[in-house]
Amino acid sequence: MAESSFLFAVLAALSWGIAPLFEKWGVLHTSPYFTLLVQSLVVSVALLAVGLESGQFQQVFSLNKQSWLFLAIAGLLSGLLAQMFYFKALQHGEISRLIPLISSLQVVIATVSASFVWGETMNGMKVLGTLLIILGIYFIR
């Protein structure tokens, strides 16, 4: 793994690790729908500003139909459905149990799916790591 991809992965993990502390407080005082709406509006404004400032917003006009479709499906799955389920779980559950469960299952599903969809190699270490994650999920629940 390249150093830059490792650094960005750690920064993503830090961001995702801290965010639930704020989300839990927010979702306790409103509905999962409104929580997601507020987050989406803030992120949309920020992305629009960054896109316009950097010139990357022009890519919107050159994206092919298949990319639009797949990005839309991914957005609905991760940006809408998963977030709504997550916020609903957060209303009733403990951060210390939910985040490891969600993160771990996500790794297992993505790892196994990537081997079928993208032909990524499932070597012995990946299989062992995936099995250890599944074992960890059992203990956390």
C-alpha positions as CSV (number, residue, x, y, z in Angstrom):
1,M,0.0,0.0,0.0
2,A,1.4,3.4,-0.9
3,E,2.2,5.8,1.9
4,S,-0.3,8.4,0.6
5,S,-3.2,5.9,0.5
6,F,-2.3,4.7,4.0
7,L,-2.3,8.3,5.3
8,F,-5.7,9.1,3.6
9,A,-7.1,5.9,5.0
10,V,-6.0,6.9,8.6
11,L,-7.5,10.4,8.1
12,A,-10.7,8.8,6.9
13,A,-10.8,6.5,9.9
14,L,-10.1,9.4,12.3
15,S,-13.0,11.4,10.7
16,W,-15.4,8.5,10.8
17,G,-14.3,7.6,14.3
18,I,-15.0,11.1,15.7
19,A,-18.2,11.9,13.7
20,P,-20.4,9.4,15.6
21,L,-19.9,11.4,18.8
22,F,-21.5,14.4,17.2
23,E,-24.1,12.3,15.3
24,K,-25.3,10.6,18.4
25,W,-26.0,13.9,20.1
26,G,-27.7,15.3,17.0
27,V,-29.9,12.3,16.3
28,L,-31.1,12.1,19.9
29,H,-32.8,15.5,19.4
30,T,-34.4,14.9,15.9
31,S,-35.3,12.3,13.4
32,P,-32.8,10.3,11.3
33,Y,-34.4,11.9,8.2
34,F,-33.7,15.5,9.5
35,T,-30.2,14.5,10.7
36,L,-29.3,13.2,7.2
37,L,-30.9,16.2,5.6
38,V,-28.8,18.7,7.6
39,Q,-25.6,16.7,7.0
40,S,-26.4,16.4,3.2
41,L,-27.1,20.1,2.9
42,V,-23.9,21.1,4.7
43,V,-21.8,18.6,2.6
44,S,-23.5,19.7,-0.6
45,V,-22.7,23.4,-0.1
46,A,-19.1,22.5,0.9
47,L,-18.6,20.3,-2.1
48,L,-20.1,22.9,-4.5
49,A,-17.8,25.6,-3.1
50,V,-14.7,23.3,-3.4
51,G,-15.7,22.1,-6.9
52,L,-16.3,25.6,-8.2
53,E,-13.0,26.9,-6.6
54,S,-10.9,24.1,-7.9
55,G,-12.5,23.8,-11.3
56,Q,-13.4,20.2,-10.7
57,F,-17.1,20.9,-11.1
58,Q,-16.7,20.8,-14.8
59,Q,-16.4,17.0,-14.6
60,V,-20.2,17.0,-14.1
61,F,-20.7,17.8,-17.7
62,S,-18.3,15.2,-19.1
63,L,-19.4,12.2,-17.0
64,N,-20.9,9.3,-19.1
65,K,-24.4,7.9,-18.4
66,Q,-23.1,4.6,-17.0
67,S,-20.9,6.5,-14.4
68,W,-23.9,8.7,-13.5
69,L,-26.0,5.6,-13.0
70,F,-23.5,3.7,-10.8
71,L,-22.6,6.8,-8.8
72,A,-26.4,7.5,-8.2
73,I,-26.9,3.9,-7.1
74,A,-23.9,4.1,-4.7
75,G,-25.1,7.4,-3.4
76,L,-28.6,6.0,-2.7
77,L,-27.1,2.9,-1.0
78,S,-24.4,4.7,1.1
79,G,-25.6,8.2,1.3
80,L,-29.3,7.6,1.9
81,L,-30.2,4.0,3.0
82,A,-27.1,3.2,5.0
83,Q,-27.1,6.6,6.7
84,M,-30.8,6.3,7.6
85,F,-30.3,2.8,9.0
86,Y,-27.2,4.0,10.9
87,F,-28.9,7.0,12.4
88,K,-31.9,4.8,13.5
89,A,-29.4,2.3,15.1
90,L,-27.6,5.2,16.8
91,Q,-30.8,6.5,18.4
92,H,-31.2,3.2,20.2
93,G,-27.7,1.7,20.5
94,E,-24.3,2.3,21.9
95,I,-21.6,3.9,19.7
96,S,-19.0,1.4,21.1
97,R,-21.0,-1.5,19.8
98,L,-22.5,-0.1,16.7
99,I,-19.5,1.4,15.0
100,P,-17.3,-1.8,15.2
101,L,-20.3,-3.9,14.0
102,I,-21.1,-1.6,11.1
103,S,-17.4,-1.1,10.1
104,S,-16.5,-4.8,10.4
105,L,-19.5,-6.0,8.4
106,Q,-18.8,-3.4,5.8
107,V,-15.2,-4.8,5.4
108,V,-16.5,-8.4,5.1
109,I,-19.2,-7.5,2.6
110,A,-16.8,-5.3,0.5
111,T,-14.0,-7.8,0.6
112,V,-16.1,-10.8,-0.5
113,S,-18.0,-8.7,-3.1
114,A,-14.9,-7.3,-4.6
115,S,-13.6,-10.7,-5.3
116,F,-16.7,-11.6,-7.3
117,V,-17.4,-8.2,-9.0
118,W,-13.9,-6.9,-9.6
119,G,-12.0,-10.2,-9.6
120,E,-9.8,-9.1,-6.7
121,T,-7.7,-11.9,-5.3
122,M,-8.8,-13.7,-2.1
123,N,-5.5,-15.0,-0.8
124,G,-5.1,-16.9,2.5
125,M,-4.3,-13.8,4.5
126,K,-7.4,-12.0,3.3
127,V,-9.5,-15.0,4.1
128,L,-7.9,-15.3,7.5
129,G,-8.4,-11.6,8.2
130,T,-12.0,-11.7,7.1
131,L,-12.7,-14.7,9.3
132,L,-11.0,-12.9,12.3
133,I,-13.3,-9.9,11.6
134,I,-16.3,-12.2,11.6
135,L,-15.1,-13.6,14.9
136,G,-14.7,-10.1,16.3
137,I,-18.3,-9.2,15.3
138,Y,-19.5,-12.2,17.2
139,F,-17.8,-11.0,20.4
140,I,-18.9,-7.4,20.1
141,R,-22.5,-8.0,19.6
